[in-house]
Amino acid sequence: MKAVHVILFAALATLCAARELKQATTGRVTFFDNTNYSGGGQAFEARVPASGCGDCNDLNFVRTNSWESYTSNAGNYIVLYDGHFCTGTASGQLPAKQGPIRGSLADSVDSFKLCN
């Protein structure tokens, strides 16, 4: 009987994992040097799960960037960080579609997560 439970549990876990992979999408976030979505745009791909936040996307910058706005084609919201690997000051939930980068995060975004 234990073997049956183990097999059923494994099958359920596999089904859940497959469902999550099926519903996850890949989005693109583009950062811009100006608040009007222009100047020096650079795009990054990011995984967006069906619910919650995707993996941290570290931008691997050695020097401070000059980004002041962003656009995205996926997710319901984005969280920006001023430290590598999603550490440091966080923006909170910003609309994923587009927006200005304000306050201490302007010119200092080093990582982000896309979320649903």
DSSP file (Angstrom, degrees, kcal/mol; ACC not computed):
  #  RESIDUE AA STRUCTURE BP1 BP2  ACC     N-H-->O    O-->H-N    N-H-->O    O-->H-N    TCO  KAPPA ALPHA  PHI   PSI    X-CA   Y-CA   Z-CA
    1    1 A M     >        0   0    0      0, 0.0     4,-1.9     0, 0.0     5,-0.1   0.000 360.0 360.0 360.0 -36.5    0.0    0.0    0.0
    2    2 A K  H  >  +     0   0    0      1,-0.2     4,-2.5     2,-0.2     5,-0.2   0.897 360.0  55.4 -62.2 -38.8    2.9    2.4    0.7
    3    3 A A  H  > S+     0   0    0      1,-0.2     4,-2.4     2,-0.2    -1,-0.2   0.889 105.8  51.5 -61.8 -39.2    4.2    1.8   -2.8
    4    4 A V  H  > S+     0   0    0      2,-0.2     4,-2.7     1,-0.2    -1,-0.2   0.914 110.1  49.0 -63.4 -43.1    0.9    2.9   -4.3
    5    5 A H  H  X S+     0   0    0     -4,-1.9     4,-2.7     2,-0.2    -2,-0.2   0.900 111.0  50.0 -63.6 -40.7    0.9    6.1   -2.2
    6    6 A V  H  X S+     0   0    0     -4,-2.5     4,-2.5     2,-0.2    -2,-0.2   0.923 112.4  47.1 -63.6 -44.0    4.5    6.9   -3.2
    7    7 A I  H  X S+     0   0    0     -4,-2.4     4,-2.4     2,-0.2    -2,-0.2   0.919 113.5  47.9 -64.3 -44.1    3.6    6.3   -6.9
    8    8 A L  H  X S+     0   0    0     -4,-2.7     4,-2.4     2,-0.2    -2,-0.2   0.909 112.3  49.4 -63.5 -42.0    0.5    8.5   -6.6
    9    9 A F  H  X S+     0   0    0     -4,-2.7     4,-2.5     2,-0.2    -2,-0.2   0.921 111.6  48.8 -63.1 -43.7    2.4   11.2   -4.8
   10   10 A A  H  X S+     0   0    0     -4,-2.5     4,-2.3     2,-0.2    -2,-0.2   0.897 111.7  49.6 -62.9 -41.2    5.1   11.2   -7.5
   11   11 A A  H  X S+     0   0    0     -4,-2.4     4,-2.3     2,-0.2    -1,-0.2   0.909 111.7  48.4 -64.6 -42.1    2.5   11.3  -10.3
   12   12 A L  H  X S+     0   0    0     -4,-2.4     4,-2.5     2,-0.2    -2,-0.2   0.908 111.3  49.9 -64.9 -42.6    0.8   14.3   -8.6
   13   13 A A  H  X S+     0   0    0     -4,-2.5     4,-2.3     2,-0.2    -2,-0.2   0.903 111.6  48.9 -62.6 -41.7    4.1   16.1   -8.1
   14   14 A T  H  X S+     0   0    0     -4,-2.3     4,-2.4     2,-0.2    -2,-0.2   0.906 111.2  49.9 -64.3 -42.6    5.0   15.6  -11.8
   15   15 A L  H  X S+     0   0    0     -4,-2.3     4,-2.3     2,-0.2    -2,-0.2   0.911 111.6  48.2 -62.5 -44.1    1.5   16.8  -12.9
   16   16 A C  H  X S+     0   0    0     -4,-2.5     4,-2.3     2,-0.2    -2,-0.2   0.907 112.2  48.8 -64.3 -42.2    1.8   19.9  -10.8
   17   17 A A  H  X S+     0   0    0     -4,-2.3     4,-2.4     1,-0.2    -2,-0.2   0.909 111.8  49.1 -64.5 -42.3    5.3   20.7  -12.1
   18   18 A A  H  X S+     0   0    0     -4,-2.4     4,-2.2     2,-0.2    -1,-0.2   0.889 110.4  51.3 -64.3 -39.3    4.2   20.2  -15.7
   19   19 A R  H  X S+     0   0    0     -4,-2.3     4,-1.9     2,-0.2    -2,-0.2   0.918 110.2  48.8 -64.0 -43.7    1.2   22.5  -15.1
   20   20 A E  H  X S+     0   0    0     -4,-2.3     4,-1.5     1,-0.2    30,-0.3   0.915 112.5  47.9 -62.8 -43.9    3.4   25.2  -13.6
   21   21 A L  H  < S+     0   0    0     -4,-2.4    -1,-0.2     1,-0.2    -2,-0.2   0.885 110.3  53.2 -63.7 -37.8    5.8   25.0  -16.5
   22   22 A K  H  < S+     0   0    0     -4,-2.2    -1,-0.2     1,-0.2    -2,-0.2   0.874 113.4  41.9 -64.9 -37.8    3.0   25.1  -19.0
   23   23 A Q  H  < S+     0   0    0     -4,-1.9    -1,-0.2    -5,-0.1    -2,-0.2   0.653  93.8  96.9 -87.8 -15.7    1.6   28.3  -17.4
   24   24 A A     <  -     0   0    0     -4,-1.5     2,-0.3    -5,-0.2    23,-0.0  -0.469  56.2-169.8 -72.2 145.5    4.9   30.1  -17.0
   25   25 A T  E     -A   48   0A   0     23,-2.8    23,-3.5    -2,-0.1     2,-0.5  -0.827  22.4-119.3-128.3 168.8    5.8   32.5  -19.7
   26   26 A T  E     -A   47   0A   0     -2,-0.3    21,-0.2    21,-0.2     2,-0.2  -0.959  33.5-174.0-111.4 126.4    8.9   34.4  -20.7
   27   27 A G  E     -A   46   0A   0     19,-3.5    19,-2.5    -2,-0.5     2,-0.4  -0.611  17.8-130.7-111.8 173.7    8.6   38.2  -20.8
   28   28 A R  E     -A   45   0A   0     17,-0.2    45,-1.5    -2,-0.2     2,-0.5  -0.995  13.5-165.7-129.5 129.3   10.8   41.0  -21.8
   29   29 A V  E     -AB  44  72A   0     15,-3.0    15,-2.6    -2,-0.4     2,-0.5  -0.961   6.2-163.9-113.3 129.8   11.6   44.1  -19.8
   30   30 A T  E     -AB  43  71A   0     41,-2.6    41,-2.0    -2,-0.5     2,-0.3  -0.962   3.9-157.0-115.6 128.9   13.2   47.1  -21.5
   31   31 A F  E     -AB  42  70A   0     11,-2.5    11,-2.0    -2,-0.5     2,-0.3  -0.816   9.5-159.9-104.1 144.8   14.9   49.8  -19.4
   32   32 A F  E     - B   0  69A   0     37,-2.7    36,-3.1    -2,-0.3    37,-1.3  -0.891  25.2-132.5-126.7 154.1   15.4   53.4  -20.8
   33   33 A D  S    S+     0   0    0      6,-3.7     2,-0.3    -2,-0.3     6,-0.2   0.696  90.4  54.7 -74.9 -20.6   17.7   56.3  -19.9
   34   34 A N  S >  S-     0   0    0      4,-1.8     3,-1.0     5,-0.4     4,-0.3  -0.780  83.4-121.5-117.6 159.1   14.8   58.8  -19.9
   35   35 A T  T 3  S+     0   0    0     -2,-0.3    35,-0.1     1,-0.3    -1,-0.1   0.623 108.0  64.9 -73.0 -12.0   11.5   59.0  -18.1
   36   36 A N  T 3  S-     0   0    0      2,-0.1    -1,-0.3    33,-0.1     3,-0.1   0.033 120.4-100.4-100.7  27.0    9.6   59.1  -21.4
   37   37 A Y  S <  S+     0   0    0     -3,-1.0     2,-0.3     1,-0.2    -2,-0.1   0.874  88.4 106.9  62.1  42.1   10.7   55.6  -22.5
   38   38 A S        +     0   0    0     -4,-0.3    -4,-1.8     1,-0.1    -1,-0.2  -0.929  39.8  56.2-140.9 165.4   13.4   56.7  -24.8
   39   39 A G  S    S+     0   0    0     -2,-0.3    -6,-3.7    -6,-0.2    -5,-0.4   0.785 103.9   2.3  81.7 112.8   17.2   56.8  -24.9
   40   40 A G  S    S-     0   0    0     -8,-0.2    26,-0.1     1,-0.2    -9,-0.1   0.813  76.8-169.4  58.8  39.6   19.6   53.9  -24.5
   41   41 A G        -     0   0    0     -9,-0.1     2,-0.4   -11,-0.1    -9,-0.2  -0.327   7.5-174.6 -64.3 140.3   17.0   51.1  -24.2
   42   42 A Q  E     -A   31   0A   0    -11,-2.0   -11,-2.5     2,-0.0     2,-0.3  -0.991  10.9-148.5-137.5 129.4   18.3   47.7  -23.1
   43   43 A A  E     -A   30   0A   0     -2,-0.4     2,-0.4   -13,-0.2   -13,-0.2  -0.725  11.7-173.6-104.3 147.2   16.1   44.6  -23.0
   44   44 A F  E     -A   29   0A   0    -15,-2.6   -15,-3.0    -2,-0.3     2,-0.2  -0.998  20.2-130.8-136.2 137.6   16.2   41.6  -20.7
   45   45 A E  E     -A   28   0A   0     -2,-0.4     2,-0.3   -17,-0.2   -17,-0.2  -0.623  27.6-177.4 -86.1 149.3   14.2   38.4  -20.7
   46   46 A A  E     -A   27   0A   0    -19,-2.5   -19,-3.5    -2,-0.2     2,-0.3  -0.996  26.9-119.3-148.8 141.5   12.6   37.1  -17.6
   47   47 A R  E     -A   26   0A   0     -2,-0.3    67,-0.4   -21,-0.2   -21,-0.2  -0.631  25.0-164.4 -79.5 135.8   10.5   34.1  -16.5
   48   48 A V  E     -A   25   0A   0    -23,-3.5   -23,-2.8    -2,-0.3    67,-0.1  -0.962   8.6-149.6-124.2 112.3    7.0   34.9  -15.3
   49   49 A P        -     0   0    0      0, 0.0     5,-0.1     0, 0.0     3,-0.1  -0.235  31.5-104.2 -73.8 169.2    5.2   32.1  -13.4
   50   50 A A  S    S+     0   0    0    -30,-0.3     2,-0.3     1,-0.2   -29,-0.0   0.829 106.2   8.5 -62.9 -32.0    1.4   31.7  -13.4
   51   51 A S  S    S+     0   0    0      2,-0.1    -1,-0.2   -31,-0.0     2,-0.1  -0.990 116.4  15.7-147.1 152.5    1.4   33.1   -9.9
   52   52 A G  S    S-     0   0    0     -2,-0.3    64,-2.6    -3,-0.1     2,-0.3  -0.403  97.4 -42.6  82.4-163.6    3.9   34.7   -7.6
   53   53 A C  B     -D  115   0B   0     62,-0.3    62,-0.2    63,-0.2     3,-0.1  -0.771  50.0-128.6-106.8 148.1    7.3   36.1   -8.8
   54   54 A G        -     0   0    0     60,-2.8    -6,-0.1    -2,-0.3    -1,-0.1  -0.096  50.0 -60.6 -76.9-175.7    9.8   34.6  -11.2
   55   55 A D        -     0   0    0      1,-0.1    59,-0.4    58,-0.1    -1,-0.2  -0.235  64.2 -89.7 -65.1 156.4   13.5   34.2  -10.5
   56   56 A C        -     0   0    0     57,-0.1     2,-0.7    -3,-0.1    57,-0.2  -0.480  35.4-148.2 -66.2 135.6   15.7   37.1   -9.7
   57   57 A N  E     -E  112   0B   0     55,-2.7    55,-1.4    -2,-0.2     2,-0.4  -0.895  11.6-161.8-110.2 101.3   17.2   38.7  -12.9
   58   58 A D  E     -E  111   0B   0     -2,-0.7    53,-0.2    53,-0.2    26,-0.1  -0.695   9.4-155.3 -86.0 132.8   20.6   40.1  -12.0
   59   59 A L        -     0   0    0     51,-2.6    52,-0.1    -2,-0.4    -1,-0.1   0.497  23.1-138.7 -91.0  -3.7   21.8   42.6  -14.5
   60   60 A N        +     0   0    0     50,-0.4     2,-0.3     1,-0.2    51,-0.1   0.819  37.7 167.7  55.5  39.5   25.5   42.1  -13.7
   61   61 A F        -     0   0    0     49,-0.2    -1,-0.2     1,-0.2    -2,-0.1  -0.666  29.2-167.5 -86.1 140.2   26.5   45.7  -13.9
   62   62 A V  S    S+     0   0    0     -2,-0.3     2,-0.3     2,-0.1    -1,-0.2   0.798  78.9  37.3 -88.4 -36.4   29.9   46.8  -12.6
   63   63 A R  S    S-     0   0    0      1,-0.1     2,-0.1     0, 0.0    -1,-0.0  -0.724 101.4 -84.8-112.8 163.8   28.9   50.5  -12.7
   64   64 A T        -     0   0    0     -2,-0.3    44,-0.2     1,-0.1     2,-0.1  -0.409  43.2-139.6 -65.5 139.2   25.7   52.3  -12.0
   65   65 A N        -     0   0    0     44,-0.2    -1,-0.1    42,-0.1    45,-0.0  -0.349   8.1-131.2 -90.1 178.3   23.3   52.5  -14.9
   66   66 A S        +     0   0    0     -2,-0.1     2,-0.2   -26,-0.1    42,-0.1  -0.047  47.4 149.5-121.9  32.1   21.2   55.5  -15.8
   67   67 A W        +     0   0    0      1,-0.1    40,-2.7    42,-0.1    41,-0.3  -0.469  14.1 165.2 -76.0 136.0   17.7   54.0  -16.2
   68   68 A E        +     0   0    0    -36,-3.1    33,-2.9   -34,-0.3     2,-0.3   0.390  64.1  21.3-128.0  -2.1   14.8   56.1  -15.4
   69   69 A S  E     -BC  32 100A   0    -37,-1.3   -37,-2.7    31,-0.3     2,-0.3  -0.974  59.5-162.6-157.3 168.6   11.8   54.2  -17.0
   70   70 A Y  E     -BC  31  99A   0     29,-2.1    29,-2.0    -2,-0.3     2,-0.3  -0.975   5.9-159.7-149.9 158.6   10.9   50.7  -18.1
   71   71 A T  E     -BC  30  98A   0    -41,-2.0   -41,-2.6    -2,-0.3     2,-0.3  -0.953  12.1-171.6-134.4 157.7    8.4   48.8  -20.2
   72   72 A S  E     -B   29   0A   0     25,-2.4   -43,-0.2    -2,-0.3    -2,-0.0  -0.992  23.8-155.1-148.3 151.8    7.4   45.1  -20.1
   73   73 A N  S    S+     0   0    0    -45,-1.5     2,-0.3    -2,-0.3   -44,-0.1   0.195  78.3  43.0-110.6  15.1    5.3   42.7  -22.2
   74   74 A A  S    S+     0   0    0    -46,-0.2    41,-0.2    22,-0.2   -47,-0.1  -0.983  82.4  35.6-154.3 161.9    4.4   40.2  -19.4
   75   75 A G        -     0   0    0     -2,-0.3    41,-0.2    39,-0.1     3,-0.1   0.071  68.7-103.7  82.8 166.0    3.4   39.9  -15.8
   76   76 A N  S    S+     0   0    0     39,-2.8    20,-1.4     1,-0.3     2,-0.3   0.706  96.2   4.4 -98.1 -28.9    1.1   42.0  -13.6
   77   77 A Y  E     -GF  95 115B   0     38,-1.9    38,-2.9    18,-0.3     2,-0.3  -0.984  60.8-143.7-152.9 163.3    3.8   43.8  -11.7
   78   78 A I  E     -GF  94 114B   0     16,-2.5    16,-2.4    -2,-0.3     2,-0.5  -0.945   6.4-151.9-127.3 146.9    7.5   44.2  -11.4
   79   79 A V  E     - F   0 113B   0     34,-2.4    34,-1.9    -2,-0.3     2,-0.3  -0.989  14.5-160.1-121.0 123.8    9.8   44.6   -8.4
   80   80 A L  E     - F   0 112B   0     -2,-0.5    11,-2.2    12,-0.4     2,-0.3  -0.763   4.5-164.4-102.6 148.1   13.1   46.5   -8.9
   81   81 A Y  E     -HF  90 111B   0     30,-2.5    29,-2.5    -2,-0.3    30,-1.4  -0.965  22.3-147.9-131.5 147.7   16.1   46.3   -6.6
   82   82 A D  S    S+     0   0    0      7,-1.7     2,-0.3    -2,-0.3     6,-0.2   0.392  82.4  65.9 -94.6   3.8   19.2   48.5   -6.3
   83   83 A G  S >  S-     0   0    0      4,-1.5     3,-0.7     6,-0.3     4,-0.5  -0.845  92.5 -94.7-119.8 160.0   21.4   45.6   -5.3
   84   84 A H  T 3  S+     0   0    0     -2,-0.3     3,-0.4     1,-0.2    27,-0.2  -0.354 105.6  21.6 -67.8 152.6   22.6   42.5   -7.2
   85   85 A F  T 3  S-     0   0    0     25,-0.3    -1,-0.2     1,-0.2    26,-0.1   0.829 134.9 -62.1  58.1  37.6   20.6   39.3   -6.8
   86   86 A C  S <  S+     0   0    0     -3,-0.7     2,-0.2     1,-0.2    -1,-0.2   0.907 102.8 129.3  58.3  48.6   17.4   41.1   -5.7
   87   87 A T        +     0   0    0     -4,-0.5    -4,-1.5    -3,-0.4    -5,-0.2  -0.732  40.4  34.4-120.4 173.0   18.9   42.6   -2.5
   88   88 A G  S    S+     0   0    0     -2,-0.2     2,-0.2    -6,-0.2     0, 0.0  -0.476 107.4   3.5  84.1-153.9   19.0   46.2   -1.2
   89   89 A T        -     0   0    0     -2,-0.2    -7,-1.7    15,-0.1     2,-0.3  -0.486  69.9-154.0 -70.8 132.7   16.2   48.7   -1.6
   90   90 A A  B     -H   81   0B   0     -2,-0.2    -9,-0.2    -9,-0.2     3,-0.1  -0.817  15.4-140.4-108.9 150.1   13.1   47.3   -3.3
   91   91 A S        -     0   0    0    -11,-2.2     2,-0.1    -2,-0.3   -10,-0.1   0.676  38.2-133.3 -77.7 -18.9   10.6   49.4   -5.3
   92   92 A G        -     0   0    0    -12,-0.3     2,-0.7     2,-0.1   -12,-0.4  -0.454  59.2 -24.6  81.7-172.0    7.6   47.5   -4.1
   93   93 A Q        -     0   0    0     -2,-0.1   -14,-0.2   -14,-0.1   -16,-0.0  -0.648  69.5-179.9 -81.3 114.0    5.0   46.4   -6.6
   94   94 A L  E     -G   78   0B   0    -16,-2.4   -16,-2.5    -2,-0.7     5,-0.1  -0.840  41.8 -89.0-107.8 149.8    5.1   48.6   -9.7
   95   95 A P  E     -G   77   0B   0      0, 0.0   -18,-0.3     0, 0.0     3,-0.1  -0.340  33.3-143.0 -57.0 133.6    2.8   48.1  -12.8
   96   96 A A  S    S+     0   0    0    -20,-1.4   -22,-0.2     1,-0.2   -19,-0.2   0.833  89.3  68.9 -70.5 -31.4    4.5   45.7  -15.1
   97   97 A K  S    S-     0   0    0    -21,-0.3   -25,-2.4     1,-0.2     2,-0.3   0.933 116.4 -47.6 -57.0 -53.9    3.3   47.4  -18.3
   98   98 A Q  E     +C   71   0A   0    -27,-0.3   -27,-0.2    -3,-0.1    -1,-0.2  -0.966  63.4 150.0-172.4 162.3    5.4   50.5  -18.0
   99   99 A G  E     -C   70   0A   0    -29,-2.0   -29,-2.1    -2,-0.3     2,-0.2  -0.905  42.0 -86.5 172.6 162.5    6.5   53.2  -15.6
  100  100 A P  E     -C   69   0A   0      0, 0.0     2,-0.7     0, 0.0   -31,-0.3  -0.490  35.3-127.2 -79.1 156.4    9.1   55.7  -14.4
  101  101 A I        -     0   0    0    -33,-2.9     2,-0.2    -2,-0.2     6,-0.1  -0.933  40.9-178.4-104.6 114.4   11.8   54.7  -12.0
  102  102 A R    >   +     0   0    0     -2,-0.7     3,-1.2     4,-0.1     4,-0.3  -0.577  31.6   8.0-113.9 170.9   11.7   57.2   -9.1
  103  103 A G  G >  S-     0   0    0      1,-0.2     3,-1.3     2,-0.2    -2,-0.0  -0.219 121.2 -13.7  65.9-146.5   13.4   58.0   -5.9
  104  104 A S  G 3  S+     0   0    0      1,-0.3    -1,-0.2     3,-0.1   -15,-0.1   0.670 131.8  63.5 -68.3 -16.0   16.6   56.2   -4.9
  105  105 A L  G X  S+     0   0    0     -3,-1.2     3,-2.4     2,-0.1     4,-0.4   0.714  74.6 107.0 -81.7 -19.4   16.1   53.5   -7.5
  106  106 A A  T <  S+     0   0    0     -3,-1.3   -38,-0.2     1,-0.3    -4,-0.1  -0.404  96.4   4.5 -59.0 130.3   16.4   56.0  -10.4
  107  107 A D  T 3  S+     0   0    0    -40,-2.7    -1,-0.3    -2,-0.1   -39,-0.1   0.607 124.5  73.4  70.2  14.4   19.8   55.4  -12.1
  108  108 A S    <   +     0   0    0     -3,-2.4     2,-0.4   -41,-0.3    -2,-0.2   0.217  49.5 138.2-145.6  24.2   20.6   52.4   -9.8
  109  109 A V        +     0   0    0     -4,-0.4   -27,-0.2   -42,-0.2   -44,-0.2  -0.610  13.1 163.4 -74.3 124.0   18.5   49.3  -10.8
  110  110 A D        +     0   0    0    -29,-2.5   -51,-2.6    -2,-0.4   -50,-0.4   0.529  62.2   8.3-116.6 -12.7   20.7   46.3  -10.6
  111  111 A S  E     -EF  58  81B   0    -30,-1.4   -30,-2.5   -53,-0.2    -1,-0.3  -0.982  60.2-175.3-161.6 163.6   18.1   43.4  -10.5
  112  112 A F  E     -EF  57  80B   0    -55,-1.4   -55,-2.7    -2,-0.3     2,-0.4  -0.982  14.9-144.5-157.8 164.7   14.4   42.8  -10.9
  113  113 A K  E     - F   0  79B   0    -34,-1.9   -34,-2.4    -2,-0.3     2,-0.4  -0.997  13.6-143.8-133.0 138.6   11.6   40.2  -10.7
  114  114 A L  E     - F   0  78B   0    -67,-0.4   -60,-2.8   -59,-0.4     2,-0.3  -0.858  29.4-174.3 -97.5 139.8    8.5   39.9  -12.9
  115  115 A C  E      DF  53  77B   0    -38,-2.9   -39,-2.8    -2,-0.4   -38,-1.9  -0.907 360.0 360.0-136.8 158.0    5.4   38.7  -11.0
  116  116 A N              0   0    0    -64,-2.6   -63,-0.2    -2,-0.3    -1,-0.1   0.270 360.0 360.0-121.5 360.0    1.8   37.7  -11.5
